[in-house]
C-alpha cells in the first residue's frame, strides 16, 4: 500500500446508488487512511446514505452546484450513471415488449457525458491527484442492446466520457465493470480484461461489494493509475479468492 503524509480526502459521487453506498462505507471504515465525503442527487438519496455533513446534494449536470463538494479533495470516485426505467403501461409477462425511458434531466448524454465532464473538469481545477471512473463493458459496440434502451446510447456516452478522462492529464483508473450483482464480496477470484473481450467469456458478472473493494484498493496502489480494464469474477468456489490487489493492477497493461 502506498503511504501518505496525511489522510487522503476522497469524494464519492453517485454515493446514493447501490454500489456507491458500499464504496462510501468501505472508505469511511478506514479513517486512518481516508476522509470521505459523498455526493448524491436528492434528499431521498442522502437519507439512504446517512444524514451526515459529509453527504452533499447536487445535480452533476449543473457545474456551479458542485463547487462545495469538490473543494480540497485529493481523489475522486465517479459512480454516477443514468438509469433507464421501464414504461409502467407495458407488461412483459403477457407478451408486451418492454419499452424504456429516462427521466427528464437524466438522459445518458446529460448524466454520463455532460455530468462526468463537469466532474472531471472540476477535479482537474482542484488539482485532484487521482480519478477513478466506474464505467461498463460494451462501449466498443455501438449496436449493444443497452444503447437501444430509451434510445439513450448509454454505452456510447460512457465511452466518450472515458476518452475525456484519458485525455485530461489527471492520473486515472477506468474500471469497466461487468453485470453487477448483489452478492457477498471477498469470496471470488476477480478477472480483468480489455476491449470488451470478457463479453464473450464464461464470466460476465461481478459482485458490487467486490467492485467497491477494487475501487478502494485502487486508491492505495500506484499500479492502478493510468490503467483501464474490464472487471468480472469467477463463480464462487471456482478459482482462488483475490487478495493481492497490487498484483491484480500490475497485471493490467492497457492504459485505455
C-alpha positions in Angstrom: 0.0 0.0 0.0 1.2 3.5 -0.8 1.9 5.6 2.2 0.6 9.1 2.5 1.8 12.0 4.6 -1.8 12.9 5.5 -5.2 11.4 5.3 -6.5 11.3 1.7 -9.6 13.3 1.1 -11.9 11.3 -1.2 -15.2 12.3 -2.9 -17.6 9.5 -4.0 -20.2 10.8 -6.5 -23.2 8.6 -7.0 -22.9 7.7 -3.4 -26.6 7.1 -3.2 -26.5 4.2 -5.6 -26.2 0.5 -4.6 -22.5 0.4 -5.5 -21.9 3.9 -4.4 -23.2 3.3 -0.9 -20.9 0.2 -0.5 -17.8 2.1 -1.7 -18.6 5.1 0.5 -19.0 2.8 3.6 -15.8 0.9 2.8 -13.8 4.1 2.6 -15.4 5.6 5.7 -14.4 2.4 7.7 -10.7 3.4 7.2 -10.4 6.9 8.9 -6.7 6.4 9.4 -6.3 6.5 5.6 -9.2 8.4 4.2 -11.5 11.3 4.9 -14.6 10.6 2.7 -17.5 12.7 1.5 -20.3 11.6 -0.7 -22.4 13.4 -3.4 -26.0 12.4 -4.1 -28.7 13.9 -6.3 -31.6 14.1 -3.9 -32.5 14.3 -0.2 -34.0 10.9 -0.6 -30.6 9.5 -1.6 -29.0 11.4 1.3 -31.4 9.7 3.7 -30.4 6.3 2.3 -26.7 7.0 2.8 -26.9 8.9 6.0 -27.6 12.5 7.1 -24.0 13.4 7.9 -22.4 16.7 7.0 -20.1 14.8 4.6 -23.0 14.0 2.2 -23.6 16.7 -0.3 -26.7 17.0 -2.5 -26.2 18.4 -6.0 -27.1 17.8 -9.7 -23.9 16.8 -11.6 -25.2 18.4 -14.8 -25.0 21.8 -13.0 -21.3 22.6 -12.6 -21.8 25.5 -10.3 -23.7 23.3 -7.9 -20.7 21.0 -7.4 -18.2 23.6 -6.2 -18.5 22.9 -2.4 -18.4 19.2 -2.7 -15.3 19.3 -4.9 -13.3 21.7 -2.8 -10.0 20.5 -1.3 -10.2 16.8 -2.4 -7.3 14.5 -3.3 -9.2 11.8 -5.2 -12.5 11.5 -7.0 -14.5 8.3 -7.5 -17.2 8.7 -10.2 -20.1 6.3 -9.7 -22.8 8.4 -11.3 -24.8 6.8 -14.0 -28.1 7.4 -15.9 -30.8 4.8 -15.1 -33.2 3.6 -17.8 -36.7 2.9 -16.5 -39.4 0.6 -17.9 -42.6 2.2 -19.0 -45.3 1.1 -16.5 -48.1 0.7 -19.0 -46.5 -2.4 -20.5 -46.5 -5.9 -19.0 -43.8 -8.2 -20.4 -45.3 -11.2 -18.6 -48.2 -11.1 -21.1 -46.1 -10.7 -24.2 -45.7 -6.9 -24.3 -42.2 -5.9 -25.4 -40.7 -3.7 -22.7 -40.0 -0.1 -23.5 -37.7 2.1 -21.6 -37.3 5.8 -20.9 -35.1 8.2 -18.9 -36.3 10.9 -16.5 -36.1 14.4 -17.7 -32.6 15.6 -17.0 -31.4 12.1 -16.6 -30.6 11.1 -20.2 -27.2 9.4 -20.8 -25.9 12.4 -22.7 -26.7 14.6 -19.7 -25.5 12.3 -16.9 -22.9 10.0 -18.4 -21.3 12.7 -20.7 -22.0 16.2 -19.5 -22.2 15.3 -15.9 -18.9 13.4 -16.0 -17.2 16.2 -17.9 -18.2 18.6 -15.2 -16.8 16.3 -12.5 -13.5 15.7 -14.4 -13.1 19.4 -15.1 -13.7 20.5 -11.5 -11.4 17.7 -10.2 -8.7 18.9 -12.5 -9.2 22.6 -11.5 -8.9 21.5 -7.8 -5.6 19.6 -8.6 -7.1 16.2 -7.7 -4.3 13.5 -7.9 -6.4 10.5 -8.9 -9.8 10.0 -10.6 -11.4 6.5 -10.6 -14.2 6.2 -13.1 -16.5 3.2 -12.9 -17.9 2.5 -16.4 -19.4 -0.5 -18.2 -18.2 -3.1 -20.6 -19.6 -2.9 -24.1 -18.5 0.6 -25.1 -16.8 -0.5 -28.2 -20.0 -1.9 -29.6 -22.4 0.8 -30.9 -25.1 -1.8 -31.5 -25.0 -3.2 -28.0 -28.6 -3.8 -26.7 -28.1 -1.3 -23.8 -27.7 1.5 -26.3 -31.2 0.9 -27.6 -32.8 1.4 -24.2 -34.8 4.6 -24.4 -32.7 5.4 -27.4 -30.2 6.7 -24.9 -27.0 5.3 -26.4 -25.8 4.9 -22.8 -22.6 2.9 -23.5 -21.6 5.3 -26.3 -21.8 8.3 -23.9 -19.9 6.4 -21.2 -17.1 5.6 -23.6 -16.9 9.2 -24.7 -16.5 10.2 -21.0 -13.8 7.6 -20.6 -11.9 9.2 -23.5 -12.3 12.6 -22.0 -10.8 11.4 -18.7 -7.9 9.7 -20.5 -7.1 13.0 -22.3 -7.5 15.1 -19.2 -3.9 14.7 -17.9 -5.1 13.6 -14.5 -4.0 10.2 -13.2 -6.9 7.9 -13.7 -8.2 4.4 -13.3 -11.1 3.3 -15.5 -13.0 0.2 -14.4 -15.4 -1.2 -17.0 -17.5 -3.4 -14.8 -19.4 -6.5 -15.9 -23.0 -7.1 -14.9 -23.3 -6.1 -11.3 -24.9 -8.4 -8.8 -25.8 -8.1 -5.1 -23.7 -10.8 -3.5 -21.2 -11.1 -0.7 -17.8 -9.8 -1.5 -14.3 -11.2 -0.9 -15.2 -14.8 -1.9 -14.3 -14.9 -5.6 -11.4 -14.7 -8.0 -11.5 -11.4 -9.9 -10.7 -11.4 -13.6 -9.5 -8.4 -15.6 -9.7 -8.0 -19.4 -9.5 -5.4 -22.1 -11.6 -4.1 -25.0 -14.7 -6.0 -24.1 -13.1 -9.4 -24.6 -14.8 -10.6 -21.4 -18.2 -10.1 -23.0 -17.6 -13.3 -24.8 -16.2 -15.3 -21.9 -18.0 -17.5 -19.4 -17.6 -14.8 -16.7 -19.6 -11.7 -17.2 -20.7 -10.7 -13.6 -19.1 -9.2 -10.6 -20.5 -8.5 -7.1 -20.9 -4.9 -6.2 -19.0 -5.5 -3.0 -16.0 -6.7 -4.9 -16.1 -3.8 -7.3 -16.2 -1.5 -4.3 -13.2 -3.2 -2.8 -11.3 -2.8 -6.1 -12.1 0.9 -6.0 -10.8 1.3 -2.5 -7.6 -0.7 -3.3 -7.1 1.4 -6.5 -6.8 4.5 -4.2 -3.9 2.8 -2.4 -1.8 1.4 -5.2 0.1 3.5 -7.8 0.0 0.4 -10.0 -3.7 1.1 -10.7 -3.0 4.6 -12.2 -3.2 5.2 -15.9 -4.9 1.9 -16.3 -8.2 0.8 -17.9 -9.6 -2.6 -17.5 -12.8 -4.7 -17.7 -13.7 -6.4 -14.4 -15.6 -9.6 -13.8 -15.4 -12.5 -11.3 -15.4 -16.3 -11.5 -18.3 -18.0 -9.8 -17.9 -18.6 -6.0 -16.0 -21.8 -5.4 -14.2 -21.6 -8.7 -10.6 -20.3 -8.7 -8.8 -18.6 -5.9 -10.1 -15.7 -3.9 -8.4 -12.4 -4.9 -6.3 -11.0 -2.1 -3.3 -9.4 -3.8 -4.6 -6.2 -5.4 -1.2 -4.9 -6.3 -0.6 -7.9 -8.5 -4.1 -7.5 -9.9 -3.4 -4.0 -11.0 0.2 -4.8 -12.1 -1.2 -7.4 -14.4 -3.2 -4.8 -16.3 -1.1 -3.4 -19.2 -3.6 -1.3 -21.0 -3.8 2.5 -20.5 -7.1 2.6 -22.4 
